[in-house]
Amino acid sequence: MRRELEQVLAEIEKVIAGKRETIEKILLALLADGHVLLDDVPGVGKTTLAVAFSRAVGLCCQRVQFTPDVLPSDLTGFSMYDQKSGSFVYHPGALNQANLLLGDEINRAASKTQSALLEAMEERQVTVDGVAYPLQKPFLVIATQNSVGTAGTQFLPFAQMDRFLVRVSLGYPDHEAQMAMLRDRQGKNPLDTVQCVLSKEALLSMQREAQQVTAKDAILDYISRLAIASRSHAMLQIGISPRGALFVDRMAKAKAYMEGRDYVTGTDVQAVFLDVCAHRVLLRETAIRQRTEDALRDLIKTVETPDHHRLPGFKKT
């Protein structure tokens, strides 16, 4: 792993102990220039993790606490008539001022406010009164939502879910990590110790380098076969979209880049497949007791990898 990336991980672990795998996934999404949905129960450190990332990478962070009264214009900005100039003047919103937008409890906002994020997440711009305003680079959305309790919440539109590169969960810490957290917070806030170890310019350069990682036709064929197989899987009502297949490719390239390789393997695809695809497929009613991850693991086991790295229980199709 590149020394700079290892330093970023070390800074984040000052705040979030015992969650190295999840932290690496978010860093991969950052390298792949994608957005992250943190889906977990309250109090496990979702917001703290997002803030720590912004400080370690030197990103300008804007936090929006999503509530039912948050309007789309709070995100995209608005035009107001100026009597002196006799014209409308654009006033930027939270999206225009951020490299990293932390959308806290995004599922508490109204659907129209959630939908206001779509253009920003996909095209890295906002349009107000027919004028497009480009966002800063890099631009990343880390949104959190609680997976328990439905009072005052709404489901995210499926089209918006499909814009998130990955959905990850922190989960509860084990005993050792819980003890470390309690010790570290005796009279101080570990967030205050997080240092910037990677500049925005260096991150943009890494994103370009990650996209230059080679994915040969055999790998692209593997991703395509996984996506197509998901659309006819007995457990799935909606399979992996074309955007999902593109995101698997981007995330697998970032995985290879983080490990110091300039080429993607089938193992890279398998390593990122569940996190990229679990939130963009829907189960059939007959499989409601199953999990989307179960269907995706079945695809990995039954669709042959191009480099013959077989998982336990592999069945050649």
C-alpha positions in Angstrom: 0.0 0.0 0.0 1.2 3.5 -0.8 2.7 5.3 2.2 0.3 8.2 1.9 -2.8 5.9 2.0 -1.4 4.1 5.0 -1.0 7.4 6.8 -4.6 8.3 6.1 -5.8 5.0 7.6 -3.6 5.5 10.6 -5.1 9.0 11.2 -8.7 7.6 10.9 -7.9 4.8 13.4 -7.1 7.4 16.0 -10.8 8.0 16.2 -12.4 4.7 15.0 -10.6 1.7 16.5 -11.1 -1.9 15.3 -12.8 -1.1 12.0 -9.9 -1.2 9.6 -11.8 -3.1 6.9 -14.6 -0.6 6.8 -12.2 2.4 6.8 -10.4 0.9 3.9 -13.6 0.5 1.9 -14.4 4.2 2.3 -10.9 5.1 1.3 -11.3 2.9 -1.8 -14.6 4.7 -2.6 -12.7 8.0 -2.3 -10.0 6.8 -4.7 -12.7 5.6 -7.1 -14.4 9.1 -7.0 -17.6 7.6 -5.6 -20.1 8.3 -2.8 -20.7 6.4 0.4 -23.8 5.4 2.3 -23.2 4.6 5.9 -26.1 2.4 7.0 -26.1 1.4 10.6 -27.7 1.7 14.0 -27.3 5.0 16.0 -24.2 5.7 18.0 -21.6 3.6 16.3 -19.5 6.6 15.0 -20.8 7.2 11.4 -20.7 11.0 11.6 -17.4 10.9 13.5 -15.9 8.7 10.8 -16.9 11.1 8.0 -15.5 14.1 9.8 -12.2 12.3 10.5 -11.9 11.5 6.8 -12.4 15.2 5.8 -9.6 16.2 8.3 -7.1 13.5 7.3 -7.5 14.4 3.6 -7.8 18.1 3.9 -11.3 18.3 2.4 -13.6 21.2 3.0 -16.5 19.6 4.8 -20.1 20.8 4.9 -22.5 19.0 7.3 -26.2 19.0 6.6 -28.5 17.6 9.3 -31.3 16.3 7.1 -34.7 17.0 8.7 -38.1 17.3 7.1 -37.8 21.1 6.8 -34.5 21.1 4.9 -35.3 22.4 1.4 -33.6 21.6 -1.9 -32.3 25.2 -2.1 -30.4 24.6 1.1 -28.3 22.2 -0.9 -28.2 23.7 -4.4 -28.4 27.4 -3.6 -30.9 29.9 -4.9 -31.2 33.1 -6.9 -32.4 36.3 -5.3 -33.3 39.6 -6.9 -30.9 42.4 -6.2 -32.5 45.8 -6.4 -29.1 47.7 -6.9 -28.0 45.7 -9.9 -31.6 45.0 -11.2 -30.8 41.3 -11.7 -30.9 38.0 -9.9 -27.8 37.0 -7.9 -26.9 33.4 -7.2 -26.3 32.5 -3.6 -24.4 29.2 -3.3 -25.7 26.3 -1.1 -24.0 23.7 0.9 -23.1 21.6 -2.2 -21.1 24.4 -3.8 -19.0 25.0 -0.7 -17.9 21.4 0.0 -15.4 18.8 -1.1 -17.1 16.4 1.2 -20.8 16.8 2.0 -21.8 14.9 5.2 -25.5 14.2 4.9 -26.5 13.2 8.4 -29.6 11.0 8.7 -30.4 11.5 5.0 -33.5 9.4 5.3 -35.2 12.0 7.5 -35.4 14.5 4.7 -38.3 14.9 2.2 -38.0 13.1 -1.1 -37.6 16.3 -3.0 -34.6 17.3 -0.9 -33.0 13.8 -1.3 -33.6 14.1 -5.1 -31.8 17.4 -5.2 -28.6 15.5 -4.6 -29.0 13.4 -7.7 -27.5 15.8 -10.2 -24.7 16.7 -7.8 -23.8 13.1 -7.2 -23.8 12.1 -10.8 -22.7 15.1 -12.8 -20.8 17.1 -10.1 -22.9 20.2 -10.7 -26.1 21.9 -9.6 -28.5 23.7 -11.9 -30.5 26.7 -10.6 -32.8 28.7 -12.8 -31.3 27.1 -15.9 -27.7 27.9 -15.0 -25.3 25.0 -14.2 -22.7 25.6 -11.5 -19.8 23.1 -11.3 -18.9 21.7 -7.9 -15.4 21.7 -6.3 -13.0 18.9 -7.1 -12.8 16.4 -5.5 -16.4 16.1 -4.5 -17.7 13.3 -2.2 -21.0 12.6 -0.5 -21.0 10.6 2.7 -24.5 10.1 3.8 -25.6 8.3 7.0 -28.9 6.7 7.7 -30.2 4.7 10.7 -31.4 1.2 9.9 -33.7 1.0 12.9 -36.7 3.2 13.8 -39.0 4.5 11.2 -40.6 7.5 12.9 -39.9 10.6 10.8 -37.9 8.7 8.1 -38.5 7.9 4.4 -37.0 5.4 2.1 -34.3 6.8 -0.2 -35.5 6.8 -3.9 -34.1 3.7 -5.7 -32.5 6.0 -8.3 -30.6 7.8 -5.5 -29.5 4.5 -3.9 -28.0 3.5 -7.3 -25.8 6.7 -7.2 -23.9 5.6 -4.1 -20.8 3.6 -5.0 -20.9 1.6 -1.9 -23.0 1.0 1.2 -21.1 0.0 4.3 -21.8 -0.5 8.0 -19.5 0.0 11.0 -21.2 -2.4 13.4 -20.6 -2.5 17.1 -16.9 -2.5 18.3 -15.5 -5.6 20.1 -14.4 -5.5 23.7 -10.8 -4.4 22.9 -12.0 -1.6 20.6 -14.6 -0.5 23.0 -12.0 -0.2 25.8 -9.7 1.8 23.5 -12.5 4.2 22.7 -13.3 4.8 26.4 -9.7 5.4 27.3 -9.1 7.8 24.4 -12.0 9.9 25.4 -11.1 10.5 29.0 -11.0 14.3 29.0 -10.2 14.8 25.3 -11.7 14.4 21.8 -9.6 12.2 19.5 -10.9 14.2 16.5 -8.7 17.1 17.6 -5.6 14.9 17.1 -6.4 14.0 13.4 -3.9 15.6 11.1 -4.0 16.3 7.4 -1.7 13.9 5.8 -2.9 14.0 2.2 -3.6 17.1 0.1 -6.6 17.6 -2.2 -4.2 17.8 -5.1 -2.5 14.5 -4.2 -5.9 12.9 -3.9 -7.0 14.1 -7.3 -3.7 12.7 -8.8 -4.4 9.3 -7.1 -7.9 9.2 -8.5 -6.5 9.7 -12.0 -3.9 7.0 -11.4 -6.5 4.6 -10.1 -8.6 5.0 -13.2 -5.5 4.2 -15.3 -5.3 0.7 -13.8 -5.7 -1.9 -16.5 -8.9 -4.0 -16.5 -8.4 -6.5 -19.4 -11.3 -7.8 -21.4 -11.4 -11.0 -19.4 -12.1 -8.9 -16.2 -14.7 -6.8 -18.0 -16.3 -10.0 -19.3 -16.4 -11.3 -15.7 -18.1 -8.2 -14.4 -20.6 -8.4 -17.3 -21.4 -12.0 -16.6 -22.0 -11.3 -12.9 -24.3 -8.4 -13.8 -26.3 -10.4 -16.4 -26.5 -13.4 -14.2 -28.0 -11.2 -11.4 -30.9 -10.1 -13.7 -32.1 -13.7 -14.0 -31.2 -15.0 -10.5 -34.1 -16.8 -8.8 -33.8 -14.7 -5.6 -33.6 -11.3 -7.3 -36.4 -9.2 -8.7 -34.1 -6.4 -9.9 -30.5 -7.2 -10.8 -27.4 -5.1 -11.1 -27.8 -2.1 -13.3 -25.3 -1.0 -16.0 -24.2 1.8 -13.6 -23.6 -0.9 -11.0 -21.3 -2.8 -13.4 -19.4 0.4 -14.1 -19.1 1.0 -10.4 -17.7 -2.5 -9.8 -15.0 -1.8 -12.4 -14.1 1.5 -10.8 -14.0 0.1 -7.3 -11.9 -3.0 -8.4 -9.4 -0.6 -10.0 -9.1 1.3 -6.8 -8.6 -2.0 -4.9 -5.8 -3.0 -7.2 -4.3 0.5 -6.9 -4.3 0.4 -3.1 -2.5 -2.9 -3.2 0.2 -1.5 -5.5 -0.8 -3.2 -8.8 -1.5 -1.7 -12.2 -3.9 -4.4 -13.2 -7.2 -5.8 -11.9 -7.8 -9.5 -11.0 -10.9 -11.5 -10.5 -10.1 -11.5 -6.7 -10.3 -7.6 -6.8 -13.8 -7.8 -8.3 -14.9 -10.4 -5.7 -13.5 -8.3 -2.9 -15.7 -5.2 -3.7 -18.7 -6.9 -5.3 -21.0 -7.1 -2.2 -20.4 -3.6 -1.0 -20.9 -2.1 -4.5 -24.0 -4.2 -5.4 -26.0 -5.1 -2.3 -27.9 -1.9 -2.2 -28.8 -1.8 -5.9 -30.6 -5.1 -6.2 -34.1 -6.1 -4.9 -35.2 -9.5 -3.6 -38.2 -11.3 -4.9 -41.1 -11.7 -2.4 -40.5 -15.4 -2.3 -37.0 -14.8 -1.0 -37.9 -12.2 1.6 -36.2 -14.1 4.4 -32.9 -14.1 2.5 -30.5 -11.2 2.2 -29.3 -9.5 -0.9 -25.7 -10.5 0.1 -26.7 -14.1 0.0 -27.7 -13.8 -3.7 -24.6 -12.0 -4.5 -22.4 -14.5 -2.8 -24.2 -17.2 -4.8 -23.2 -15.3 -8.0 -19.6 -15.2 -7.0 -19.6 -18.9 -6.4 -21.3 -19.9 -9.6 -19.9 -17.4 -12.2 -16.4 -18.6 -13.2 -13.6 -16.1 -12.6 -11.3 -15.4 -15.5 -8.1 -16.1 -13.5 -9.5 -19.2 -11.9 -9.3 -17.9 -8.3 -12.1 -20.1 -6.9 -13.8 -19.6 -3.7 -14.9 -22.5 -1.5 -17.9 -24.2 -3.0 -17.2 -22.9 -6.5 -19.3 -24.6 -9.2 -18.3 -24.2 -12.8 -21.2 -23.0 -14.9 
